[in-house]
Amino acid sequence: MSLLNKQVLLAQRPTGKIKPSDFNIVETNVPVLANNEVLVKVAHISLDPAMRGWMNAGTTYIRGVEIGEVMRAFAAGIVTASNHPDFKEGDTVAGTMGAQTYAVMQGKHLTKVDATKVPLSWYVGILGMPGMTAYFGLLEKGFPKEGETLLVSGAAGMVGSLVGQIAKIKGLKVIGIAGGKEKCDSLITDYGFDAAIDYKNTDNIAKAIRAAAPNGIDIYFDNVGGEILDAALLNLANHARVVVCGAISQYNEATHSGLKNYMKIISARGTLSGIIVLDYFNRAEECITQLAQWLAAGKIKYKEHTEQGLDRFAEILNMLFTGENKGKLVLKV
Ligand SMILES: NC(=O)c1ccc[n+]([C@@H]2O[C@H](COP(=O)([O-])OP(=O)(O)OC[C@H]3O[C@@H](n4cnc5c(N)ncnc54)[C@H](OP(=O)(O)O)[C@@H]3O)[C@@H](O)[C@H]2O)c1
């Protein structure tokens, strides 16, 4: 008897916010495995802000998902059948498996992961792509030094909360920007940040940053873009580094306004550099080893926000844009 696979297909390209009608949820039969293919029962799907960009036409750092194609998604799961010598039934694996209940994968596109000491879902979060983004983004682009001051936006989210905590380990003063009192309180009490700015209840973000960092910001780790990026630029200390990681405030917008305060980069002798985490995938092991050590030692905390139901894919994905997610957003299949 053949297995049924529930799949989330891209139905149309969104304009503005993602809508349920942008996806088709279908059921298909799982095909017979060819040589070197592995069948994975998908267990945890990573919901990432980048998915909004992947729904657009054309290619940026990666090609857009085609209409009718399974929505691209990082995921972790369990091997249920294998025609590949390196994988056997019961192996726990991670990879770009797509938003579906079963994935037929080329063995070379899967990574075996050890889910005996940490939950399997962590491999789509702190020990997966987003964890690497925070780790390499801060260390390889931000060049943190003890005693410096770091500002991070999207601070209560997956990447932001980890950036701030790694910066604390490295001896920096850390200021986070997040939406709402609950998230801002958790930056201080759960993640050990030094100060928090609630951008949803602050009239003048630039002034709030100045109050928290009177001597300026040495590193700004930007997850949101837009007005918050502009406000951060006004507060750069000399030789500041701006790490442009994400721009979630812009992803649903058809046109993107330019930076107003970019000349501050000249007077501060600053640098502004983008990061794409894919460039660091070949160094995954060093990152996972270090993050696992910090987690085991209680030096970093990790929160997951789990939702269930492939049928609710659009609704759950939208939580990233409304800020309803409290921690790494994971869809449990
Ligand atoms: N460059 C790369 O390779 C790479 C890789 C992974 C992720 N990223 C980027 O990193 C950023 C964070 O990703 P994540 O997975 O950690 O997501 P996340 O921070 O866990 O979730 C997204 C958060 O963004 C905030 N947000 C939404 N709309 C906003 C707006 N208009 N203005 C300000 N904040 C807004 C919300 O928090 P509030 O409640 O605080 O508003 C929301 O909870 C994203 O921009 C993502 O694209 C980049």
The ligand as a Tripos MOL2 file, in Angstrom:
@<TRIPOS>MOLECULE
LIG
   48    52     1     0     0
SMALL
NO_CHARGES

@<TRIPOS>ATOM
      1 N1         20.9590   36.4930    6.2010 N.am      1 LIG1
      2 C1         20.6950   35.2310    6.5140 C.2       1 LIG1
      3 O1         21.3490   34.2910    6.0580 O.2       1 LIG1
      4 C2         19.5550   34.9700    7.4610 C.ar      1 LIG1
      5 C3         19.3040   33.6810    7.9540 C.ar      1 LIG1
      6 C4         18.2650   33.5210    8.8680 C.ar      1 LIG1
      7 C5         17.4940   34.6100    9.2410 C.ar      1 LIG1
      8 N2         17.7520   35.8180    8.6980 N.ar      1 LIG1
      9 C6         16.9560   36.9940    9.0760 C.3       1 LIG1
     10 O2         17.0410   37.1740   10.4690 O.3       1 LIG1
     11 C7         15.8710   37.8490   10.9170 C.3       1 LIG1
     12 C8         15.3010   37.1190   12.1260 C.3       1 LIG1
     13 O3         14.8710   35.8210   11.7400 O.3       1 LIG1
     14 P1         14.3380   34.7810   12.8320 P.3       1 LIG1
     15 O4         14.2000   33.4760   12.1540 O.co2     1 LIG1
     16 O5         15.1780   34.8920   14.0320 O.co2     1 LIG1
     17 O6         12.8560   35.3520   13.1140 O.3       1 LIG1
     18 P2         12.2920   35.7700   14.5280 P.3       1 LIG1
     19 O7         13.0970   36.9590   14.9890 O.co2     1 LIG1
     20 O8         12.2110   34.5840   15.4160 O.co2     1 LIG1
     21 O9         10.8210   36.2380   14.1840 O.3       1 LIG1
     22 C9         10.5800   37.4010   13.4570 C.3       1 LIG1
     23 C10        10.3700   38.6070   14.4160 C.3       1 LIG1
     24 O10        10.5290   39.8050   13.6710 O.3       1 LIG1
     25 C11         9.8560   40.8420   14.3450 C.3       1 LIG1
     26 N3          9.1770   41.7090   13.3740 N.ar      1 LIG1
     27 C12         8.1960   41.3790   12.4950 C.ar      1 LIG1
     28 N4          7.8240   42.4480   11.7700 N.ar      1 LIG1
     29 C13         8.5890   43.4940   12.2210 C.ar      1 LIG1
     30 C14         8.6800   44.8730   11.8650 C.ar      1 LIG1
     31 N5          7.8980   45.4070   10.8930 N.pl3     1 LIG1
     32 N6          9.5670   45.6500   12.5190 N.ar      1 LIG1
     33 C15        10.3570   45.1370   13.4960 C.ar      1 LIG1
     34 N7         10.3180   43.8260   13.8720 N.ar      1 LIG1
     35 C16         9.4520   43.0190   13.2300 C.ar      1 LIG1
     36 C17         8.8210   40.1710   15.2770 C.3       1 LIG1
     37 O11         9.2500   40.4250   16.6120 O.3       1 LIG1
     38 P3          8.6490   41.6750   17.4610 P.3       1 LIG1
     39 O12         7.4780   41.1130   18.2070 O.co2     1 LIG1
     40 O13         9.7990   42.0610   18.3000 O.co2     1 LIG1
     41 O14         8.2200   42.7080   16.4560 O.co2     1 LIG1
     42 C18         8.9550   38.6890   14.9640 C.3       1 LIG1
     43 O15         8.7490   37.8970   16.1030 O.3       1 LIG1
     44 C19        14.9210   37.9170    9.7230 C.3       1 LIG1
     45 O16        15.0060   39.1820    9.1270 O.3       1 LIG1
     46 C20        15.4800   36.8750    8.7990 C.3       1 LIG1
     47 O17        15.1600   37.1000    7.4460 O.3       1 LIG1
     48 C21        18.7630   36.0270    7.8270 C.ar      1 LIG1
@<TRIPOS>BOND
     1     1     2 1
     2     2     3 2
     3     2     4 1
     4     4     5 ar
     5     4    48 ar
     6     5     6 ar
     7     6     7 ar
     8     7     8 ar
     9     8     9 1
    10     8    48 ar
    11     9    10 1
    12     9    46 1
    13    10    11 1
    14    11    12 1
    15    11    44 1
    16    12    13 1
    17    13    14 1
    18    14    15 2
    19    14    16 1
    20    14    17 1
    21    17    18 1
    22    18    19 2
    23    18    20 1
    24    18    21 1
    25    21    22 1
    26    22    23 1
    27    23    24 1
    28    23    42 1
    29    24    25 1
    30    25    26 1
    31    25    36 1
    32    26    27 ar
    33    26    35 ar
    34    27    28 ar
    35    28    29 ar
    36    29    30 ar
    37    29    35 ar
    38    30    31 1
    39    30    32 ar
    40    32    33 ar
    41    33    34 ar
    42    34    35 ar
    43    36    37 1
    44    36    42 1
    45    37    38 1
    46    38    39 2
    47    38    40 1
    48    38    41 1
    49    42    43 1
    50    44    45 1
    51    44    46 1
    52    46    47 1
@<TRIPOS>SUBSTRUCTURE
     1 LIG1         1 GROUP 0 **** ****
